[in-house]
Amino acid sequence: MTTTALKLLALALMFCDHIYEFIGGAPIWLTWLGRLSAPLFLFCMVWGVHYTHDRKHYLKGLYFWGVFMAVGDLLLAWLLPGAKTAPMNNIFVTFLLVGMVITIIEGFRGKGDRSEAKKLLWLLILAQVASIVLVPMAILGLPQIENAFVLPASVFPSLLFCEGGPIWILLGLMLYYTKENKRSLAISYLAFSLLVMAMGGFGTLQDLFYQNYQWLMVLSLPFMLCYNGEKGRGLKRLFYVFYPAHVFILCWLGSFVAFG
């Protein structure tokens, strides 16, 4: 499978997941399918970081879309108080942080520009300090808006408050450094999925499918292993535009539409 094929699959699975998230009464199996989406996108993203000819431009693009997404999320929560849930989706920021950390590590290991890595490290540190101060202020200052933290956590990309949290930054690094060795990729990804299951609590079989079902992400591994190293058609703009567009539309629909 090419990068484009993996992204199209991830896009379809993401759409299923967000139907469940934003439309009341949607069947839970939609979000089971959605557990495969983010890991596949993250896998494609780390290959993008590997192949890009202009790392700085790549990261700037992720930052722009992350801020754009955050503004949209905040506006929707304010304009649609009757929505099933306030949108807190912003995987762009998670991808940005993974890219930043990879670039910093490579710079200090002599595989990139060390001076640029130092600048990026300072930017990352300052962003963490700013977000730690501003996120609580946003939550306390706008208690009526459930997702008020999203904007400061995106303008100042936060390792703590990004979608998925620090553990997804760890996953991104793991995927980046095992991506060229399918055996290492499989072992580390299986271990990570098991860790996710353990963190959620094993519980009963019913719990594993109706409460702590993030472990289903393990099912994305076969698709990663089918990656053939080719880009495919690309369709870069499609993925950048579709993500915010479908979230905003589904959130709007969810304010007055429900299954059943």
N, C-alpha and C positions, 0 to 999 in steps of 0.2 A: 504494500500500500504506500502511496505517495503521501507527502505532508498534506496536500490538498484533500486527498481522500479521507485522511484521519480527521482533518478539521471539519469537513462536511458531516462526517459521522458524529463528531463531538457536538456540532451545532444542532443536529436533529435531536440528540439526547438531551442537550441543554434546554431546548424548546419544550420537550416533554416535562422536564423537571420544573420549569418555571410556570407551566400550566398548573401543576399541582400547587406551587407556591402561591400563586396569585388568584386562582379561580376557586371559589368555595365548592366543596363537595367533589373535587376531582379525585379519581382513584389513586391509591397510594403507589400502585405499581409504576406510575409515571415518574415518581421521584426515585424509585429503585433504579430505573433506567438512567436517570439523571446522575447517579453516583459515578458513572463512567466518564462523564463529560469533562469535568475540570481536570482530572489527571491526563486525559488525552490532549486537551488544549495546552497544559503545562509541558507535556512531552514535546509537542510541536514547537512551543515557545523556546525551549532550551536549544533545540536544533536551530531555530531562527537566530538566537544569540551566537551560536557557533558559526553560522554561515554568513551573517551579515557583514558587509564591507564597511559599514559606518555604524559602529556600536553607539556612539554618542547620539546620532540621529535616531536610531532605533529606540533608545531609552527616552529621548525627548518626545517621540510619538506616543509612547505608552503613558508618559506623564500627562500630556495634553488630553488624551482620551480618558484618563483616570479622573482628572479635574472636571471634565465635561460630564462624565457619568455621575459624579458626586453632586454637581449642581442640579442635574436632572432628577436624581433620587430625592434630594431635599425639596425641590419644587413640587414633585408629585405628592409627597407626604403632606405638604401644606395645602395643596389644591384638592386632594382627594382624601379627606379624613374618613370617608366611608369605605375605603379600600380594605380588602381582607387583611393585608399586611403592608407595612411601609417598606418600600424597596431599600435594601441595604447592599445590593449587588454591586461589586466593583472589583472584578478579578483583574482589571488593568493594573491596579495598584500592587496587587500581589505579584503579578508578572514583572512589573517595574522593579520591585524590591529584589526579586530573584536575580534579575539582570544586573542590578547594581552590585549585589554581593558577589556574584560571579566575576564581574569586571574588577572589583577591588582585590579579590583573591588572586586572580591572574596577574594583576599588576604587581603585587608584592612577591609573587612567585617567579617573576621575570618573564612571563608570557604576554605581557602587555606594557603599556606606558605607566611606569611607576609614579610619575608626578601626577598624571591624571587620576590614578588610583587613590593617591593621597587626597586630592581635592574631593573626589567622590566620597571617600570615607568621612571627611569632615562634613560634607553636605548631609550624609546619612545620619551622622551623630546629631547635628543641629536639628534635623527633621524630627528625630526621636524626642529630643528635649522639647521642641515646640509642640509636638503632638501631645506629649504627656501633660503639658500645661493647658493647651487649648481644648482638647477633647472633653475633659471634665467641665470646663467653663461652658462649652456648647451644650452639654447635657443638662447642666444646672440652669443655664440661661434660657433654654428653649425646652422645658419639660413636656410641653404639649406636642412636640414633634419627636416621634420615636427614633428617627434616624439622624438626629441633629449632629451626632459625632462623625458622620460620614465625610462631611466637607473638610473639617480641619485634618482628619486622618488621611485625606487624599492630597490636599494642598501641601501638607507636610507628611509625606508617605510614612505610615506608621507600621513598624514590625509587629506591634502588639495588637493594633486595631484593624489591620488589613483583613480582607475576606479570607477565612481559613486559619488566620493567626500564624504565629511563628512556626508551627509544625509544618505548614504548607511551604514556607520558605525552605525549611529543611528538606522537604520532598523535592522541591525544585533543584536544590543543590545535588541531591542524590541522583536524580534523573540525569542531570548534566554530566556528572562524573562517571556514570555507568552506561551512558547511552550508546557507546560504541562496542560494548561487550554484553551480548544478550544474556549470557549466563549470570554475570554480575547484576545486570538489570533485573532479571527474574528473581534472583535470591533476595536482593535488597528490597524490591517492591513487595514481594510476598511478606517479608518481615515487617515492612512498614504497615501494610494492611492489617497484619495480625496485631501490631501495636495499637492501631486505631480501634480495632475490635476490643482489645483489652482496656483501653482508656474509656470506652463507652460502657464497659461492664458486660460480661458474657450473658448473664441472666438466662432466661428460658429461650427456647427456639422462637417463640412468638415475639419476645423482646428484640431479637436479632433482626426481625423483619418489620416490626411496627414501631420501634423506638430507636434502637442503636444500629441503624442500617448503613452507616457510612462505610463499613467494611466491604460492602458490595463493590466498592471501587476496584477491588482486586480483579474484577471481570474485564477491566480495560487492558490488563496485561497482554492477553493474546494479540490484541490489535497493535500494541506497541511493538511486539516481537515480529509482527508482519511488516513493519516499516522497511522499505527498500532503499532508503537513503536519497530518494529523488523528491524534488519539490513539487512536481505536477504543474497545474495551471496557475497556481498562486492564489488568485482571487482575494488578495489582501484586503482591498477596500470592503468587500462583502462582509468579512468577519468583523472588521472594526465598526461598521455601521449597523450590522444586524444585532449585535449584542445590546447596545443601549436601546435601539428602536423596538425590539420585541419585548424587552423588560418594561419600557414605558407603556406600550400598547396593552400588554397583558395586565399590568397594574390598573390601568384605566378601565379595562373591561371588567376586572374583578370587583370594581366598586359598584357594579349594578348587575352583573351576570354571575350565575352559579350553576353547577351541575345538579341534576335531580330536580 
